[in-house]
Amino acid sequence: EVQLVESGGGLVKPGGSLRVSCAASGFTFSNSSMNWVRQAPGKGLEWVSCISSSSSYIWYADSAKGRFTISRDNAKKSLYLQMNSLRAEDTAVYYCVRDYTYWYFDLWGRGTLVTVSS
Amino acid sequence: EIVMTQSPATLSVSPGERATLSCRASQSVSSNLAWYQQKPGQAPRLLIYGASTRATGITARFSGSGSGTEFTLTISSLQSEDFAVYYCQQYKNWPPNYTFGQGTKLEIK
């Protein structure tokens, strides 16, 4: 089955760090560029970061630059997002998402909730 | 940054009727526009890409149109499973800087 499964969400204090992960299956992960998209409670969708298939190219939304780091391990078919200096406004469901040639998002995971609160 | 604006914020339509959702871009995105459906507690699902091409497995009741800055998602003969939130997304930017509309909630009238 083609799927993405996120893990690693949880409660973290402001200023803290957290790493969320995504396990891919059912498709050739090493050929796919991947993204993190987040959704704050009751809000819309916000793109966070994109990584090319070989990790050669990485892009971030302004809200993530300098605090978040996207990475991947093609051998493990896994995508990661290291989040540092977390703020209350980073509270959201974080979705692991495959894009089609850097265009639209054609495969979404179910998401993992990150809550930043004291 | 390209700003995407959807209207209306909430649309109330009766089952069996047609729904028309709008999306406007702050600058031309050509046909680099996608539509997604999101039901409560679920991840978004791709419906339309290239402004008018249905994604795999999407019923022909969903159709997209438009180019440049004005886009429309039309859902004909609404079924109960169609009531959800719909988002548009542009992918014109390079390097990637994807932006979404704020969403339109389609509710049962």
Interface residues (C-beta under 8 A of the other chain):
Chain A: N35 G44 L45 E46 W47 C50 Y57 W59 A61 Y95 Y100 Y102 W103 Y104 F105 D106 W108 G109 R110 G111
Chain B: N32 A34 Y36 Q42 A43 P44 R45 L46 Y49 A55 Y87 Q89 Y91 W94 P95 P96 N97 Y98 T99 F100 G101 Q102 G103
